[in-house]
Amino acid sequence: MKIAIAGTGYVGLVTGTCFAEMGIEVYCVDIDRRKIEDLKKGIIPIYEPGLEEMVIRNCEVGRLHFTTDLASVINRVEVLFSAVGTPPDEDGSADLTYVLDVARTVGQHMTDYLLVVTKSTVPVGTAAKIKQTIRDEQARRGISVDFDIASNPEFLKEGAAVKDFMHPDRIVVGVETPRARKRMEKLYHPFLLNNFRIIFMDVPSAEMTKYAANAMLATRISFMNDMANLCEAIGADINMVRKGIGADSRIGSSFLYAGCGYGGSCFPKDVKALIRTARTHGCPMRILQAVEDVNEDQKTVLFRKLRDELGDELHGRRVALWGLAFKPETDDMREAPALVLIEALLQAGCRVTAYDPVAIPEARRRMGDRISYAGDIYEAAEGAEALLIVTEWKEFRLPSWTAVKERMKRPLILDGRNIYDPDEMAEAGFTYHCIGR
């Protein structure tokens, strides 16, 4: 079986590579020539554990190909996945420019039946727009070639995307015809052998499922952050509360960790897009609006704690950050809490030094030399009056607190991820504040 993936971003590259690993011949397409040339050389544009080795292996055996010419592969494949970006517009709605560009290319060049599958996160109704765009392009050519549209949203966690794809808890597929369903069953047959669940539904429901899933997870995070702030005010411990409610089988323990806000390429964008979609249909999402408001406020919680400790005059104060990526095991800084925090620190006149195991190149691209970058956790702490923990990387869990304290000007730690035990930090001689405890 041969398939094509339009877009070699996070979703497209992982999807194409993992399908190649299952024995399918895959053409990954992108308009970025430099990226494609790098991928042909085994140079991966993102950090994702296990992905680089898999790309190189499947290129070597001839199952994974990279090209900038989508038109040349449309008639070689049975399925075309559209995994191009859907960045948010200024009003929060998803920008479908690249999605519809792919549809136009399909309509301009297809000569035989093709199943076009949206893998990008797109608003409900996008499949219908793709279908109409393809038909319009066919009409301009004076032809009518049969095709189907399907929706196959991704549920990949950055940092565990390869594992999630190869061992999914469910695969959601929206189809309109038996022919489309049969082709998707053929594509996912290797996964059916392992008894993974494929849930077939109509296309609009599949499109909505992705948004609803991310909105629910974001809601749990903001709910816990709201509860954490209340716990601080009344003297409760959010970690104990999390254990108590997480033990309830109706609730479960996932995504109940309080912190300094969520970020990344999915939750912020998808919550905004769903709010916008609902508003245009006269169904305001009151809970989701609160979820977004709480999250934006939570991204400044460490700055507020710093100001409480050091006072309003922060000009010239040296502050250290451990963590820049929005979560561990990725270099992704899209909507990262660190960006909001750093901006607040810089506006207050602080001198910021940051360390992250993999995200420093991305931070340099975004912020240049507005902050300083350290080679390790101890260098970051040098001369700092406060150390702020922003990302819960494993290497932050058991540092030498003696070495950290020796390097700091003031032993103050503000933990935005609740990694450490308050009693142990007090014994080590630190003033320690975390979230909701």
Disulfide bonds with the S-S distance in Angstrom:
none
